[in-house]
Amino acid sequence: MNKAELIEKIAKDANMTKVQANEAIDSFTSAVVATLKKGDKVTLIGFGTFSVTARAARNGRNPQTGATIKIKARKVPKFKAGKDLSESINKKK
């Protein structure tokens, strides 16, 4: 499912226009990004938790040349699925 399909689904389910659904999705994503930039978590009980983890600097290897390269330390987003989401995906029909 891509963003356009998600917008269509939300608009239909929530009985709103596609423009309103798009604004809701954009608001949600910008709120998550802003919260993660501050170093906080976003927890949606039953769905999951968005968080940021630090990845240490390390050495890597260029696959084309085999040369060793330095990879800088960085922060990376992380998502951990909640119990309800995990259980609903693993349910047998």
Rosetta blueprint (number, residue, H / E / L):
1 M L
2 N L
3 K H
4 A H
5 E H
6 L H
7 I H
8 E H
9 K H
10 I H
11 A H
12 K H
13 D H
14 A L
15 N L
16 M L
17 T L
18 K H
19 V H
20 Q H
21 A H
22 N H
23 E H
24 A H
25 I H
26 D H
27 S H
28 F H
29 T H
30 S H
31 A H
32 V H
33 V H
34 A H
35 T H
36 L H
37 K H
38 K L
39 G L
40 D L
41 K L
42 V E
43 T E
44 L E
45 I L
46 G L
47 F L
48 G E
49 T E
50 F E
51 S E
52 V E
53 T E
54 A E
55 R E
56 A L
57 A L
58 R E
59 N E
60 G E
61 R E
62 N L
63 P L
64 Q L
65 T L
66 G L
67 A L
68 T E
69 I E
70 K E
71 I E
72 K L
73 A L
74 R E
75 K E
76 V E
77 P E
78 K E
79 F E
80 K E
81 A E
82 G L
83 K H
84 D H
85 L H
86 S H
87 E H
88 S H
89 I H
90 N H
91 K L
92 K L
93 K L
